[in-house]
Amino acid sequence: MHYRNGREAKNGDKVVSIGSNGEIIGLGVLHSATPGNDYCNGGIAPLHTGPISACMCDCLHVDDLAAILAEKGMDKRKSGM
């Protein structure tokens, strides 16, 4: 099991799910994934269920994170994945 950038995926990893247009669609902890499959494999448990206080100097807007992914060429699946 591997992420879009080729890193090995493991249950318990904190992950960001990226949609087909490069948009961020989920954030949480990977669970129930089984080896040998990079598609529709596992689930993402949300990290927080309630409000969290935010320091703006420690935050990114999701559009800015999506732009960084696009700049690095990780906004789309690689062919063959």
Residue frames relative to the residue before (quaternion, step in Angstrom):
aa qw qx qy qz dx dy dz
M 1.0000 0.0000 0.0000 0.0000 0.00 0.00 0.00
H 0.0350 0.8137 -0.5759 0.0709 3.53 -0.83 1.01
Y 0.4709 -0.6572 0.5164 0.2823 3.52 -1.19 0.69
R 0.7506 -0.4128 0.2909 0.4261 3.55 -1.35 0.19
N 0.7247 0.4150 -0.2466 0.4917 3.61 1.03 -0.71
G 0.6363 -0.5717 0.3126 0.4129 3.60 1.26 0.20
R 0.4942 0.6578 -0.4326 0.3688 3.61 1.23 -0.20
E 0.5255 -0.6337 0.4683 0.3209 3.57 -1.06 0.80
A 0.3070 -0.7529 0.5600 0.1590 3.57 -0.97 0.93
K 0.0194 -0.7880 0.6151 -0.0179 3.55 -1.04 0.87
N 0.5442 -0.5840 0.4832 0.3597 3.55 -1.08 0.71
G 0.7292 0.3825 -0.3062 0.4777 3.56 -0.96 0.89
D 0.5187 0.6252 -0.4167 0.4080 3.60 1.28 -0.20
K 0.3855 -0.6491 0.5935 0.2789 3.56 -1.20 0.59
V 0.0228 -0.8398 0.5393 -0.0578 3.59 -0.68 1.12
V 0.2443 -0.6921 0.6545 0.1815 3.50 -1.40 0.38
S 0.2488 -0.7649 0.5769 0.1422 3.59 -0.81 1.00
I 0.1837 -0.7947 0.5763 0.0507 3.57 -0.83 1.10
G 0.3865 -0.7418 0.5080 0.2056 3.56 -0.82 1.03
S 0.7286 -0.4596 0.2995 0.4100 3.54 -1.33 0.17
N 0.7157 0.4034 -0.2509 0.5120 3.61 1.19 -0.44
G 0.6287 -0.5630 0.3250 0.4268 3.58 1.26 0.33
E 0.5073 0.6499 -0.4301 0.3678 3.59 1.26 0.03
I 0.4491 -0.6569 0.5309 0.2914 3.59 -1.15 0.64
I 0.0862 -0.8403 0.5352 0.0084 3.57 -0.62 1.14
G 0.8201 0.0470 -0.0320 0.5694 3.59 1.20 -0.18
L 0.0705 -0.7653 0.6392 0.0263 3.52 -1.29 0.53
G 0.3970 0.7140 -0.5093 0.2704 3.56 -0.83 0.93
V 0.6275 -0.5150 0.4304 0.3947 3.53 -1.29 -0.54
L 0.4296 -0.7049 0.5102 0.2413 3.58 -0.83 1.05
H 0.0924 0.7844 -0.6089 0.0734 3.57 -0.98 0.91
S 0.8329 0.2723 -0.1917 0.4421 3.57 -1.34 0.36
A 0.4226 0.6811 -0.4910 0.3413 3.62 1.13 0.46
T 0.1857 -0.7852 0.5826 0.0976 3.57 -1.04 0.79
P 0.5838 -0.6209 0.3971 0.3405 3.59 -0.97 0.85
G 0.7544 0.4218 -0.3017 0.4025 3.53 -1.25 0.56
N 0.7583 0.3005 -0.1837 0.5485 3.59 1.22 0.07
D 0.1811 -0.7978 0.5690 0.0833 3.59 -0.76 1.05
Y 0.6925 0.4607 -0.2646 0.4881 3.63 1.26 -0.08
C 0.8596 -0.0282 0.0081 0.5102 3.59 -1.05 0.86
N 0.4614 0.6802 -0.4210 0.3836 3.54 0.96 0.92
G 0.8228 0.1811 -0.1580 0.5150 3.56 -0.54 1.16
G 0.3289 -0.7179 0.5765 0.2098 3.49 -1.39 -0.08
I 0.3155 -0.7135 0.5866 0.2174 3.54 -1.32 0.20
A 0.2177 -0.7607 0.6017 0.1088 3.56 -0.69 1.16
P 0.4868 -0.6722 0.4636 0.3102 3.60 -0.77 0.97
L 0.4920 -0.6692 0.4759 0.2891 3.56 -1.08 0.74
H 0.8070 0.0908 -0.0137 0.5834 3.59 0.97 -0.84
T 0.2377 -0.7795 0.5622 0.1407 3.53 -1.03 0.75
G 0.7545 0.3263 -0.1975 0.5340 3.57 1.21 -0.26
P 0.7255 -0.4161 0.3042 0.4560 3.55 -1.27 -0.02
I 0.1405 -0.7520 0.6391 0.0798 3.55 -1.20 0.64
S 0.4279 -0.6642 0.5269 0.3133 3.58 -1.02 0.66
A 0.2011 -0.8076 0.5494 0.0735 3.57 -1.07 0.72
C 0.1941 -0.7079 0.6671 0.1275 3.52 -1.10 0.86
M 0.4382 -0.7321 0.4509 0.2620 3.58 -0.46 1.18
C 0.6362 0.5407 -0.3386 0.4338 3.62 1.06 -0.65
D 0.7015 0.4160 -0.2630 0.5154 3.62 1.29 -0.17
C 0.6470 0.5318 -0.3021 0.4553 3.59 1.28 0.12
L 0.1701 -0.7253 0.6520 0.1410 3.53 -1.37 0.35
H 0.4493 -0.6277 0.5525 0.3146 3.56 -1.13 0.62
V 0.5655 -0.6240 0.4076 0.3530 3.61 -0.96 0.78
D 0.6147 0.5430 -0.3582 0.4460 3.63 1.06 -0.62
D 0.6473 0.5086 -0.3194 0.4694 3.60 1.07 -0.71
L 0.6347 0.5069 -0.3265 0.4833 3.59 1.05 -0.74
A 0.6327 0.5207 -0.3260 0.4715 3.59 1.02 -0.79
A 0.6393 0.5200 -0.3233 0.4652 3.61 1.03 -0.76
I 0.6254 0.5202 -0.3355 0.4751 3.60 1.03 -0.75
L 0.6409 0.5160 -0.3248 0.4664 3.58 0.97 -0.83
A 0.6531 0.5074 -0.3104 0.4688 3.59 0.97 -0.85
E 0.6363 0.5385 -0.3224 0.4485 3.57 0.99 -0.85
K 0.7216 0.4146 -0.2262 0.5063 3.58 1.09 -0.77
G 0.5111 -0.6743 0.4027 0.3490 3.60 1.29 0.05
M 0.5564 0.6151 -0.3931 0.3970 3.60 1.17 0.43
D 0.4535 0.6920 -0.4529 0.3323 3.60 1.18 0.35
K 0.7438 0.2834 -0.1740 0.5798 3.61 1.25 -0.28
R 0.5557 -0.5787 0.4745 0.3622 3.55 -1.22 0.51
K 0.4504 -0.6417 0.5398 0.3065 3.54 -1.14 0.64
S 0.5641 -0.5880 0.4338 0.3844 3.60 -1.06 0.61
G 0.7662 0.3269 -0.2710 0.4823 3.53 -1.02 0.85
M 0.6353 0.4900 -0.3517 0.4823 3.60 1.25 0.00
